[in-house]
Each structure stands twice: as C-alpha cells, then as structure tokens.
Amino acid sequence: MERLTASSGYKNPQPTVKPDLVGKLSRCGHSFHIYCLVAMYNNGNKDGSLQCPTCKTIYGVKTGTQPPGKMEYHLIPHSLPGHPDCKTIRIIYSIPPGVQGPEHPNPGKSFSARGFPRHCYLPDSEKGRKVLKLLLVAWDRRLIFAIGTSSTTGESDTVIWNEVHHKTEFGSNLTGHGYPDANYLDNVLAELAAQGISEDSTAQEKD
C-alpha cells in the first residue's frame, strides 16, 4: 500500500537490494516494491508460488497444507435435484486425526478431523465431470482442506474446508449445502480458478 516513489516499509535480509526498488509482475503487470514481494512470499506457504494481491493472478503452482488422507469417487444411479438427466458422482474424502507438521499453525500439536469420511456430490454431466477433474488436481495440490479453527464449532486445531465449496447434502437443499443450485458448478469453477486451478493451467503444466 506504500507509494511506489517511497521506500518499502519491509526490511529485507539482502542488503544489495535497495528498499525503493520496484518490480512488475509479468502476466498481470501490477507493480510492487521488491521487498514487499519477498515479504508476501515469506508470509505464505513458501511453495514456489506467488499470488498478486491486486488481481489474484497466481505465479507458479499454488499448493496448500492439507493433511494426509484419501479422496475417492464413484457413480451412483440416482439424480440430484435440478439435474434429472444424469447420474450422480459421489466423492468421499477421508482424513484421519494426526500431528501437525511444520507447515501447520501449531507444529507438533495434535489435530482433530471431525465428520470424516465426508461425502460430497456432483452431477455426472459434462460440467460436473470437469469440476471433478479439477477437484482431483486441487486434492493433489493439498488445497481442499486445511488445519485451522472451525467456523461452525469454534474448535481450533481441526481439519476445515479451504475456500472451495462442496455440496454435502444429497436429496435436498435444507442446509444450503445441497441441490438444486443453478449457480453452484460455475461458482466452484471460479473458486478453483482463484486457487490457480483451471483447464488452461493444468494443460500448461502438462506441456
């Protein structure tokens, strides 16, 4: 937030870099003090990626701190409300409780994992299968869950969802976590894109 004509307010261990030096991000063109970019990286996961705070463009491959577990999926021969013409994809996430690693909020302290296995649902449509494909990438990049404080129970040091919404209710939408929801698939694609996961980004990775 500093004026770029002034020096950065952050300190940098590299004395050869001047505090008023400004860099421009190559894809989005936004400019920041070099010291500020270094501070942003050091305050993140240090995973080799950097996200522009202005437009959220991701440089590199963003990874998370999801604890170890298992993601499975299969088809069930029933339709979701609002998707009468196709079957349903059921995703099953399993994460056991464990001990936090160095990347977690309280390294060495145990964490709980409530409500697992968690069942989630997608329509077996073209767009639903696209979401599933990208969720598999998000799982591999450890972005579906994190360890933190539950917004529903207030419990700390527990496994929580991490900014990619899932539908956990199958036959109705009483809780808001089910179907019908005409905008859900587009919304979750946007949430995945905000984590750096889209068909374009995964295709670039394979090239």
Buried (B, 14 or more C-beta within 10 A) or exposed (E): EBEEEEBBEBEBEEEEBBBBEBBEBEEBEEEBBBBBBBBBBEEEEEBEBBBBEEEEBBBEBBBBBBBEBEBEBEEEEEBBBEBEEBBBBBBBBEBEBBEBEEBBBEEEEEBBBBBBEBBBBBBBBEBBBBBBEBBBBBBEBBBBBBBBEBEEEEBBBBBBBBBBBBBBBBEEBEEEBBBEBEEBBEEBBEBBBBBBBBBEBBEEEEE
